[in-house]
Amino acid sequence: MAFPENNNINYDETVELNKDLQRIVEDVENLSVQLTWMVYDLVALRTNPLLGASMRKLEEAYQRCRAAVYDGQ
C-alpha cells in the first residue's frame, strides 16, 4: 500500500516541477524579447543619430499624454 502514496507524491512533485520550469521558460523568453529590442534600439540609434532625438520626443509626448489620462481619474 505504500506504493500509491509514493506515486502521488512523485506525481505532485512532477506537476510542481513542470509549473516551475514553465515559469522559468516564460521568464527567459521575456528576457530574450527585451534583449532583442535593446539590440534593435542600439543598432537603429547608431545607424541614424537623429532617431534618438525623435524617440526622446515621442517618449516625452507619451509621458505627457499618460499623465493627462491618469491624473484626470
N, C-alpha and C positions, 0 to 999 in steps of 0.2 A: 504493500500500500504506500510505501514511501516514494515510489517512482512517480505517481501522478502529481504529487506535491512538488517534487523537484522539477518536473516538466513545466508546471505552471509558473514556478519561479523563473526558470530559464526563459520561458516564453515572455513573461512580463519584462524581464531584463532585456531581452532581444527587442521587444517593442520600444522600450525606453531608449535603447541604444540607437535604433533606427530613427527615432524622433530627433535625438541629439545630433546624429550625423546629418540629417536633412537640414536642421537649423544651421549647422556649420557650413554645409554646401551653399545654402542661400546667402549666408554672410560673405563667403568667399566670392560668390557671383556678384554681389553688390559692390564689394571692393574692386573687383575686376572692372565693372562698369565705371565706377568713379575714376579709376586709374586711366581707363581708356579716354574718358572726357578730359582729364588733366593733360594727357599727352596731346590730344587733339587741340586743346586750347593753346598749349605751348607751341606746337607747330604752326598754328594759324597766326599767333602773335609774332613769331619770328619771320613768317612769310610776309606779313603785312602789318607794320607797326601802327598804322592808322586804325587798324581793327581794335586795338587796345583802347583807344580813346572812345571809339564808338561803343564798345562793350561797357565802359565805365558810365557813359551817358545813359545807356539802356538800363544798367543796374540802378543808377540814381532815379531814373523815371519810375522804375518798378518799385523802388522803396517808397517814393512819394505816393504812388498810387495805392500801394498796400497800406501805408499809414492812413491815407484818406478813407479807405474802405473799413479798416479795422478800428480806427479811432472813432468813427461815426456810430459804432454799435453800442 
